[in-house]
Amino acid sequence: MIIKTRQERLEITILRSLNARMGLSDKDVTNYLILKKGFEGEQKSDVWLEGLSEGRLVIHDLLLEYNYNKFQIDTLLISQNKIYPLDIKYFEGDYYVEGDKWYTSIKKEIKNPLHQLSRFEMMLRSLLDDLGYRYPLESYLIFNNPDFHLYLTTVNTSMIFPTQLNRFLKKLNAKPGKLNKGHLKLAEQLVSLHLVDPPYPRLPAYGYGHLVKGILCPQCYSFFTDFLGGLLVCNSCGCKEEVESAVLRSVAELQLLFPDQKITTKVVHEWCRIIKSEKTIRRILGKNYKRIGSSISSNYVPRND
């Protein structure tokens, strides 16, 4: 039973938008691609876990805090007698370990993921103790990219490699369990402690005036260029989208990038650019938002109903 689904991190959404509208530096592009690839790996893990039998509670993407230290758990499985924190790694290529250090095939040192696993297991255990729970923890590093290989000299059973995924799932399913209200209470408590929308110190500086205006294609994130028969058409990938849907999506993007920006017909008309008629913008906003004021400077806010 899934208690919390996974959503794309707003940091990824913002970086994608900025990359299309102003271009990112090489450093920011690298950061964006790393985050994007990691999210893709987590999504693949979620699909894999759909094969998990009943009798477990599944919590995806938890950002928690203990003693002013934040830690993220990609997936948490709650069974009858044990809790399984899973750290998903979508590494690609060849890696090797020397002593306590991890390296890529080109001898670039990376953070030891086992240290990260140990860190968040320790903080999760302390948090659970404070909440009054004494379940044993069994943490795993899940490597789910088929193009990943790690050269090891010793066996570490807390690491699950791509060729072991099916066997590991069978191992979990071979341990039947019965859940009760206490398990559900624990899951709900952890979800209630999830930190929503943390600050993103790695975002590049940007301003409204520096961003290219227009409506981005939801598939390839290039700009729509054609407006035919009530549909916006992307010349890059052929995607077609109804005007109202595209405008509302662009308004949501504008609000994400500029939370303090008032939503007015003029601002949205300028932001969307390809929609030539302010009347069309006004109609869409009036249909989907609550209008504040009656003058030309009136603005729109989300409806409460």
Wavefront OBJ file of the C-alpha trace (Angstrom):
o trace
v 0.000 0.000 0.000
v 1.500 3.309 -1.086
v 1.163 6.007 1.566
v 3.120 8.724 -0.236
v 3.863 8.893 -3.948
v 6.916 10.500 -5.487
v 6.743 13.933 -7.058
v 9.375 15.620 -9.173
v 11.475 17.923 -7.029
v 10.705 21.576 -7.620
v 14.428 22.200 -8.031
v 14.389 20.034 -11.169
v 11.253 21.751 -12.473
v 12.746 25.202 -11.940
v 16.097 24.328 -13.512
v 14.356 22.844 -16.555
v 12.377 26.037 -17.021
v 15.421 28.271 -16.560
v 17.472 26.175 -18.961
v 14.856 26.741 -21.656
v 14.292 30.415 -20.930
v 17.769 31.776 -20.300
v 20.260 28.942 -20.654
v 22.248 27.599 -17.727
v 25.973 27.665 -17.056
v 27.871 24.421 -17.577
v 27.942 23.924 -13.802
v 24.178 24.420 -13.468
v 23.486 22.171 -16.465
v 25.574 19.436 -14.836
v 23.657 19.835 -11.579
v 20.338 19.742 -13.437
v 21.269 16.593 -15.386
v 22.442 14.828 -12.206
v 19.183 15.642 -10.426
v 17.116 14.670 -13.453
v 18.921 11.366 -13.891
v 18.563 10.577 -10.199
v 14.826 11.205 -10.380
v 14.534 8.906 -13.398
v 16.253 6.182 -11.396
v 13.853 6.694 -8.491
v 10.885 6.439 -10.872
v 12.227 3.149 -12.244
v 12.567 1.903 -8.672
v 8.946 2.822 -7.981
v 7.831 0.760 -10.966
v 9.970 -2.168 -9.790
v 8.379 -2.000 -6.319
v 4.936 -2.388 -7.840
v 5.795 -6.101 -7.683
v 5.845 -5.948 -3.868
v 3.179 -8.136 -2.279
v 0.548 -6.893 0.156
v 1.415 -6.389 3.793
v 3.802 -3.462 3.398
v 3.394 0.270 3.563
v 5.429 2.205 0.997
v 6.542 5.800 1.484
v 8.400 7.463 -1.359
v 10.622 10.539 -1.114
v 10.805 11.533 2.551
v 12.770 14.610 3.597
v 13.082 14.572 7.369
v 14.977 16.480 10.012
v 16.537 15.328 13.267
v 18.557 17.559 15.585
v 18.616 20.288 12.889
v 20.092 17.858 10.352
v 18.081 17.062 7.231
v 18.178 13.658 5.613
v 16.359 12.206 2.638
v 15.032 8.679 2.234
v 14.235 7.671 -1.325
v 11.839 4.891 -0.313
v 10.780 3.502 3.058
v 9.089 0.107 3.408
v 7.227 -0.650 6.624
v 6.556 -4.337 7.235
v 5.147 -6.186 10.242
v 8.371 -6.443 12.203
v 10.948 -4.407 10.306
v 11.508 -1.156 8.438
v 13.485 -1.085 5.182
v 15.002 2.279 4.125
v 16.080 2.131 0.479
v 18.598 4.515 -1.059
v 18.283 4.480 -4.864
v 21.409 5.027 -6.954
v 21.074 5.300 -10.728
v 24.820 5.256 -11.327
v 25.991 4.501 -14.839
v 29.349 3.117 -15.927
v 32.163 1.373 -14.080
v 33.152 2.137 -10.495
v 35.631 0.608 -8.117
v 36.404 0.674 -4.412
v 39.804 1.009 -2.761
v 39.675 0.723 0.989
v 36.906 3.069 2.077
v 36.943 5.233 -1.058
v 34.836 5.021 -4.211
v 36.085 6.015 -7.662
v 34.744 6.263 -11.184
v 36.526 4.459 -14.016
v 38.536 7.637 -14.688
v 39.787 7.630 -11.076
v 37.566 10.492 -9.905
v 36.683 10.053 -6.241
v 32.990 10.250 -5.303
v 31.200 10.264 -1.978
v 30.969 6.836 -0.444
v 27.224 6.014 -0.658
v 27.573 3.555 2.217
v 28.471 6.456 4.495
v 25.308 8.266 3.411
v 23.279 5.112 4.047
v 24.774 4.772 7.518
v 24.122 8.455 8.263
v 20.445 8.501 7.449
v 19.905 5.110 9.123
v 21.364 6.513 12.337
v 19.172 9.631 12.195
v 16.064 7.662 11.263
v 16.636 5.297 14.187
v 17.005 8.235 16.571
v 13.869 9.875 15.196
v 11.869 6.642 15.539
v 13.121 6.247 19.121
v 11.888 9.757 19.941
v 8.505 8.880 18.417
v 8.321 5.769 20.582
v 8.958 3.107 17.935
v 11.506 0.310 18.308
v 11.369 -1.431 14.931
v 14.694 -2.830 13.666
v 16.015 -1.189 10.486
v 17.469 -3.009 7.482
v 18.859 -0.501 4.986
v 19.861 -1.134 1.387
v 21.605 0.643 -1.443
v 19.669 -0.134 -4.624
v 21.651 0.175 -7.860
v 19.052 -0.109 -10.623
v 20.844 1.077 -13.762
v 21.604 -1.975 -15.959
v 24.694 -0.156 -17.279
v 26.285 0.028 -13.820
v 29.127 -2.155 -12.570
v 31.078 -1.983 -9.329
v 34.405 -3.727 -8.841
v 34.545 -5.060 -5.291
v 37.012 -7.166 -3.351
v 34.562 -7.988 -0.537
v 30.859 -8.833 -0.402
v 28.489 -6.285 1.114
v 24.947 -7.597 1.500
v 23.479 -4.110 1.983
v 24.085 -3.362 -1.713
v 21.631 -4.668 -4.310
v 22.875 -4.653 -7.911
v 20.785 -4.618 -11.110
v 21.063 -8.370 -11.632
v 19.883 -8.968 -8.045
v 16.749 -6.805 -8.124
v 14.278 -9.575 -8.929
v 15.783 -11.905 -6.344
v 15.693 -9.159 -3.720
v 12.021 -8.495 -4.423
v 11.275 -12.208 -4.086
v 13.123 -12.177 -0.773
v 10.921 -9.355 0.498
v 7.771 -11.052 -0.761
v 8.780 -14.313 0.905
v 8.306 -12.689 4.310
v 4.530 -12.387 4.725
v 3.301 -9.969 7.301
v 0.180 -8.481 8.783
v -0.125 -4.755 9.351
v -2.193 -3.040 12.010
v -3.271 0.484 12.940
v 0.074 1.066 14.647
v 1.952 0.623 11.376
v -0.382 3.035 9.614
v -0.018 5.551 12.455
v 3.773 5.407 12.097
v 3.571 5.931 8.338
v 1.232 8.899 8.745
v 3.486 10.437 11.405
v 6.523 10.213 9.146
v 4.630 11.722 6.203
v 3.441 14.564 8.461
v 7.100 15.294 9.294
v 8.080 15.461 5.622
v 9.635 18.839 4.815
v 7.860 20.428 1.866
v 9.605 22.687 -0.638
v 12.965 23.263 1.051
v 15.117 26.182 -0.101
v 17.348 25.549 -3.103
v 20.697 27.284 -2.579
v 22.061 25.823 -5.827
v 19.649 27.709 -8.078
v 21.267 30.327 -10.326
v 20.218 33.948 -9.988
v 17.479 34.982 -12.417
v 15.017 37.798 -13.011
v 11.804 38.211 -14.969
v 13.361 40.571 -17.486
v 16.152 38.124 -18.357
v 13.893 35.218 -19.270
v 12.669 34.443 -22.784
v 8.875 34.637 -22.916
v 6.645 32.047 -24.531
v 4.925 28.743 -23.791
v 7.146 25.703 -23.416
v 6.210 22.379 -24.976
v 5.393 19.893 -22.159
v 7.243 17.098 -23.963
v 10.520 18.519 -25.284
v 10.556 21.933 -23.525
v 11.224 23.946 -26.647
v 8.899 26.887 -27.332
v 5.611 26.460 -29.131
v 5.828 28.307 -32.438
v 2.528 27.625 -34.220
v -1.073 28.351 -33.248
v -3.427 26.361 -35.470
v -7.137 25.763 -35.062
v -7.186 26.378 -31.330
v -4.133 24.204 -30.759
v -0.524 25.084 -30.040
v 1.886 23.034 -32.118
v 5.529 22.273 -31.374
v 7.732 22.233 -34.462
v 10.433 20.290 -32.625
v 8.514 17.183 -31.548
v 5.045 17.617 -33.061
v 3.267 17.866 -29.701
v -0.149 19.541 -29.781
v -1.900 21.133 -26.808
v -5.142 23.014 -26.287
v -4.696 26.717 -25.602
v -6.396 26.726 -22.207
v -4.292 23.851 -20.902
v -1.091 25.484 -22.174
v -1.909 28.869 -20.643
v -2.765 27.391 -17.251
v 0.439 25.361 -17.276
v 2.424 28.501 -18.095
v 0.727 30.430 -15.290
v 1.726 27.668 -12.858
v 5.304 27.926 -14.149
v 5.264 31.705 -13.702
v 4.016 31.350 -10.123
v 6.703 28.774 -9.366
v 9.490 30.989 -10.674
v 8.075 34.204 -9.199
v 5.862 33.427 -6.187
v 5.323 37.119 -5.405
v 4.265 38.077 -8.922
v 0.615 39.103 -9.177
v -1.253 37.257 -11.896
v -2.831 39.811 -14.217
v -4.075 39.596 -17.783
v -1.242 41.821 -18.958
v 1.486 39.831 -17.194
v 0.186 36.461 -18.423
v -0.270 37.824 -21.948
v 3.357 38.971 -21.956
v 4.580 35.726 -20.362
v 2.816 33.479 -22.882
v 3.623 35.725 -25.862
v 2.335 33.373 -28.557
v -1.286 34.067 -27.507
v -1.957 37.353 -29.288
v -5.377 38.104 -27.812
v -5.570 39.520 -24.277
v -9.269 38.665 -24.402
v -8.390 34.964 -24.659
v -6.066 35.251 -21.661
v -8.726 37.112 -19.658
v -11.334 34.470 -20.453
v -9.068 31.606 -19.372
v -8.051 33.342 -16.153
v -11.638 34.287 -15.349
v -12.775 30.701 -15.852
v -10.092 29.114 -13.679
v -9.161 31.762 -11.113
v -10.903 34.163 -8.765
v -10.739 37.769 -9.917
v -9.746 40.422 -7.387
v -10.859 43.930 -8.323
v -12.821 45.201 -11.305
v -10.439 47.659 -12.936
v -7.855 47.085 -15.645
v -5.307 46.377 -12.902
v -7.320 43.551 -11.318
v -5.461 40.337 -10.583
v -6.323 36.665 -10.219
v -5.855 34.240 -7.339
v -6.614 30.513 -6.982
v -10.218 29.667 -6.160
v -11.000 28.272 -2.704
v -13.785 26.009 -3.956
l 1 2 3 4 5 6 7 8 9 10 11 12 13 14 15 16 17 18 19 20 21 22 23 24 25 26 27 28 29 30 31 32 33 34 35 36 37 38 39 40 41 42 43 44 45 46 47 48 49 50 51 52 53 54 55 56 57 58 59 60 61 62 63 64 65 66 67 68 69 70 71 72 73 74 75 76 77 78 79 80 81 82 83 84 85 86 87 88 89 90 91 92 93 94 95 96 97 98 99 100 101 102 103 104 105 106 107 108 109 110 111 112 113 114 115 116 117 118 119 120 121 122 123 124 125 126 127 128 129 130 131 132 133 134 135 136 137 138 139 140 141 142 143 144 145 146 147 148 149 150 151 152 153 154 155 156 157 158 159 160 161 162 163 164 165 166 167 168 169 170 171 172 173 174 175 176 177 178 179 180 181 182 183 184 185 186 187 188 189 190 191 192 193 194 195 196 197 198 199 200 201 202 203 204 205 206 207 208 209 210 211 212 213 214 215 216 217 218 219 220 221 222 223 224 225 226 227 228 229 230 231 232 233 234 235 236 237 238 239 240 241 242 243 244 245 246 247 248 249 250 251 252 253 254 255 256 257 258 259 260 261 262 263 264 265 266 267 268 269 270 271 272 273 274 275 276 277 278 279 280 281 282 283 284 285 286 287 288 289 290 291 292 293 294 295 296 297 298 299 300 301 302 303 304 305
